Amino acid sequence: MTALRVETLDTTVVAPADRFALWVEMADRVSAPVAFTSDHAADFRGHARMIDLGGIELTRFRYQSLIGHRTPRLIRQADPEVYQIALATSGSCAISASRRDTAVPVGDFTLVDWGRPHDLEHVGAADGLTPAASVTAVIPRALLPLAADKVDRLTAARLCGSAGPGALLAQHLHRITRHPEQFGTTDAPYLADVTLSLVSALLARHLDAEDELPTDVRQRALLATVRDFLERHLDDPQLSPQVVADAHHISLRTLHRLFQTEDDTVAATIRRRRLERCRRDLADPLLRHRPVHLIGRRWGLTDRAHFSRAFRAAYGLGPQAYRASVGSLH
């Protein structure tokens, strides 16, 4: 598998006097030219991981402090026609744009329009021990399936990242930017589509315009919601396609249709993810004294015989034999 295209920048690999300029050059490429300053410009310590999904770029940032001004002059020089949605993950973050001044708490998003003037400030803790950090997605304006004049209303707004589509988007961005090695280049188009769908769903939720989203965008966002529900309820023995459908206020037929383009049915997805969790626990040395049947029960597989048969069918060994084979490798 060819890995996703990832570029990493660590300013500490160059001399202190060159670090801030190196960071500014990278930031200009990721989004657009910005007049940056920093209290730590003389010895700027920053780290960035950039992941190209093909038209959509995700970046995980960490640094001491940054203040940026996107001025009318810089916009006249270059307008990349992109939005950037940014999730604050640590530090104190604020943005000013469109006559709006917004403090962005850790765990929430804000929307940046690089075609409009704005001011950004993001600083780490005063003790210097906790840096400022964020995760962002840069998306061409033309890709968003919402009217531009409506999206403009959300520029520099605070967008919830702890519930609904915001929570799903945050989880999605964290998973990709923390562990890009888990994905290949062939996954990039799918990851880009899911990113766009979740961003669109988040913006539409705040605009009360969810009915205006195209059907395919709503379906991808719903599928992401369902998958998140499955992951959070794998330990429930009663989890079934009907339970999933009822929890999302859709018919069983609609749920099955939602999974038609996936590799597995709903029931097969539940079974596969439960067995994967069991396999992980059986390989965990810290859980080696826990009885096998309790590991199955932990993930909703309460029938011992069924658990053993399903595990053997999936991995070629029964759960007890698998644990023994893994233990012999340590």
Helices and strands as residue ranges (DSSP letters): E 5-10, G 11-13, H 16-30, E 35-37, G 41-43, E 46-52, E 57-63, E 65-70, H 72-77, E 82-90, E 92-97, E 100-104, E 109-113, E 118-123, E 132-140, G 141-143, H 148-151, G 152-154, E 158-159, H 164-178, G 180-182, G 185-187, H 188-207, G 210-212, H 215-232, H 241-247, H 252-258, H 266-282, G 285-287, H 292-298, H 304-315, H 319-327
